[in-house]
Structure formats: structure tokens, C-alpha cells
Amino acid sequence: MAIDLTNARVLVVGATGGIGGAAADAFAAAGATVARPGRNALDIADDASVAAFFEGAEPFDHVVVAAAQTRSGPVADLALGDAQAAMNSKFFGAYRIAKAVRVMDGGSITFVSGFLSQRPSASSVLQGAINAALEALARGQALERAPVRVNTVSPGLIDTPLYAGMDDAAKTAMFDKAAARLPAHRVGHPEDVAQAILFVATNPYATGSAVTVDGGGTIAA
């Protein structure tokens, strides 16, 4: 059954990125009116920017938070200031949105986390911790904000503009190596994640859930 979101108002924070952009396109294709604020209009790392954006704003039917600016690396090598900035962007950015935004009863908020919350990496400890915190935030918000539904979608390795700066040959080699160990035998695309975001946003029985879209990366050897 086709999803019809005609007359629905949707906010996608991070729509300039690969996953956020694909999610915004998916909602628009279903008929929704989609707001795609850039960082100059809504800086999720800044209290005043978030407050100003939502002041007087009408409630949204669905909200997606897919924005984050983070650095990664082993705890021993990552400067504390960089770690705090990453937490401020991805976790507290979502927290600020959840605190400020108004959502229609029966509507939804969806955070984008990442499969490192379930499959830790020695080289990306902070990312896993932030993603786990984000999923815990969604579960708590699902209780606090009911009947608004709150979920997370947890992607694995996705071919997004994040890797645009890599040499083409190096990127292809990295993706081929990853695909070879994944049960899905390929890396993900933003549209794969957008499909899951649209599902949890529009399924009236989905709340407090963390939906993993990782090609089997969590269970791969």
C-alpha cells in the first residue's frame, strides 16, 4: 500500500547530507511538505539558533534528525574538546530538537544513530557511545512524549558524500572489502536508510524502536 502524506508537514534536520537528503526526498515523494533548513537557519549545536527556529513554529507531523558533525578515533588519540564537540553535535543536537519542537499527536520523531551502538569498534569508541546514548534518548522520549512516537534508525556503512573526499580507487577498495564480509554483499545507499525512516515515521505501532539497516554488519564475523 502506497504511503500518502498529502498535507503532512515534515521537518528533516540534516537534509543537505546523504541520508537526510534521501529521507526528505522520500517524504516529498509521498506527498508531504518538507522543510529542509540549512545550518545557517538551524544550527543544532547552538541553543539560540534552535530556540529562534522553533519560536512560533506550527507543530510538525514528522521530524527527522539526521544532522551531525563529529570526529572519530581511539579515545587515547581524540582530543577531549573534539569529543565534547561531537557529543554536542550529534547527541545534544538531537536533544535540543526534541526539547524545542512541537509534534502533532500521533506524529513522530526519528533520530539517525548508527550500528556502532551495537557493534563497538576500537577505532570509533566515541561514535558507538554517542549512538547508544541517542537510542536511549529515543526510548525515553517515546514514553515522555506519547502519543508522539519516537524511534531511531541505525545505519551501517552507507555510501554518502562523507566519503567524497577519498580517492576513487581507495573508496572502491574499501567498499568492496566491506561488501565481501557483509551478509547483504553490498554497502548501503542513503535510499536504503530513508526507506526505514519513512517506515518508522508512518507506522502507527512503531515507537521506542531502534531499526538497524546495516547489511548484516552487526552480526557479520
N, C-alpha and C positions, 0 to 999 in steps of 0.2 A: 504494500500500500504506500503510495507516494505521500511524503510529508508536505503538508500545506501550512505555511506560516504567514499567509497573507494577513496583513495588518499587525503582525508582531513586530515589536521594537527590540532590536538586539544590539548589544554593545560588545565589541571584540577589542580587547586591550592587547596590543601587540600585533595588529593586523598587517603591519609592514613586514613582519617576518614570515618565514615559510609556512609554519603550522598555523599561525594566527591568520595569515592571508588566505590559506586554503579553507579554514573554518569560516571566515567571513564570506567567502565565495559560496560555500555550501549553504549557509543560511540565506544568502541573497537568492540563490537558485531555487530555494523552497518558498520564495515569495516575501521574505522578511525585509524590513527596512533596517539596514545595518549601519551603525555608527562605527567609524574606524579612526579614532583620534590618534594623531601622531604624538610624538614625545613633546613637541612644543606646546600641544594643547593639554596633554595629560602625562605628567612625569610621575610614575608610580613610586619613585624613590623620594618624592618631595611632598611633605604634608600639605603645604599651602596650595600646591598645584592640584592635588587630589580634591581638597576641600573646595577650591574655586570651580573645578569642573562640575562637581555634583550639586553645587548650590543652586537650588531652584529647579533642578532637573526632574522631569517626569519619571515615574517608575519604568523600568525596562521589563520585558518579558523574559529575556535570557541574557546572561552575561558570561563572557568567556575571558579568562585572564591567561594569556599566553606570552606575556612580555617578561623579559629578564635580561640583565646584563651581569654576567658572572665570569669569574676566573676559576680555573680548576688547578689541581695539582696535589701532591702529597702534603699532609699537614705540616711536616717539618720544613718544607720549602715555600709554603704560601704565606706571604706577609699577613699579619693579623688584620691590618687595615683593608687588604683586598678581601679577606674572608668576611669581614664585617660588611663591606660594601655589597658582596654577593648575597649575603643574608638579607640585607636591607632591600635589595632589588627584588629578588625572587620571592622570598617568604613575606617580608613586611610590605612589599608592594602589593601582594595579593591580600594581605591583612588589611591594608589601607582601603583597598577597593571594597572588600567585604564589609568594612565598618561604615563606609560612606554611601554605598549605592543602595537605592531603593528598588525592590523587585516585586513584581505582581505576585499575589498568592497563586501557588501552583506553577510559578515560573522557576527559573533555575540559575544557578551559578556553577560554572565549571572551571576548575583550575587545571593547568597542564603541569604535571610533575616530571617523572622520569623513572625508568626501571631500575636505576641505581639505588632507589629506596629499598628494593628487594634483593638486588644482586650487587653487593658492595664491590668497589674497586679500590685497590691500594693506591692508585694514582688519582682518584677522584672522590676522596673521603667526604669532603665538604658537600659536593653535589648530592651524594647519597643522603647525607644528613638533612640538607635543605628539602629534598624531595619527600623524605619521610615526614618531616615537620609539616609540609604543605598538605600531605594526605591526612594527617591527624587534624589539621585545621579544618579541612573539608568535612570530616566526620563530626567534629564538634559543632560546626556551623549547621550541618544538616539537622541537628537537634535544636540548636538555638533559634534557627530561622524558619523552622517548619511553620506553615506548609510550603515555603520555598524549598526547592530541592537543591542540594549541594553535592557535587561529585568531583572526582579528579579523573583525568585521563593520563596514563603513564606510558609515554613512548619509549621505544628503544632507539637504535641508531637510525636516524632519518636523514635523507639526502636533502639538506636545506641550504640556503645561502650562507649558513655558518661556515661551510667548507669552501666557499667560493674563492678564498684566497690561496687555497692549496694548488700546487702543481697538478695538472690534469692527470698525469701518469701516476703520481703518488696517491691522488684521491681514488682513482680507479683501482689501484692495487689494494688500498685499504678497504674499500667497499667489497671487492671480490673476496678478500680474505675473511671479512666478516660474514658475507653471504654463505661461504663454504661451511661455516660452523653453525649457522642458524637453521633450525628445522624448516623454516619457510623458504630457505635457499635464496633469499634476496634481502637487501636492506629496504627500509621503509621509505615511503614518499609522504609528503605533507597531506595529501588527499586521504591516505590511509588513516591518519590520526583525526582528520576533520570528520570523517565518517563516524568515528567513535564519539567525538564531541557532539555531533548532531544527535546521535542515538541517546546519550545520557541526558541531553538537554530536553528532548521531546518525549522521552519515555516516562509516563506519569508514575511509574512504580520504581524508578531508579533514584535513590538518594543515599548518601553516605557511602557510595561505592568508589572503588579505585579500579578503573578498567585499564588493563595492560594491553598495549598494542606494540609488541616488540619482536615479532617474527619468531618467538620462542626463545629470545635471548635470556630470559630469566631461568629457563630450565636447561639451556644448552650446556654441554660439558665444557 
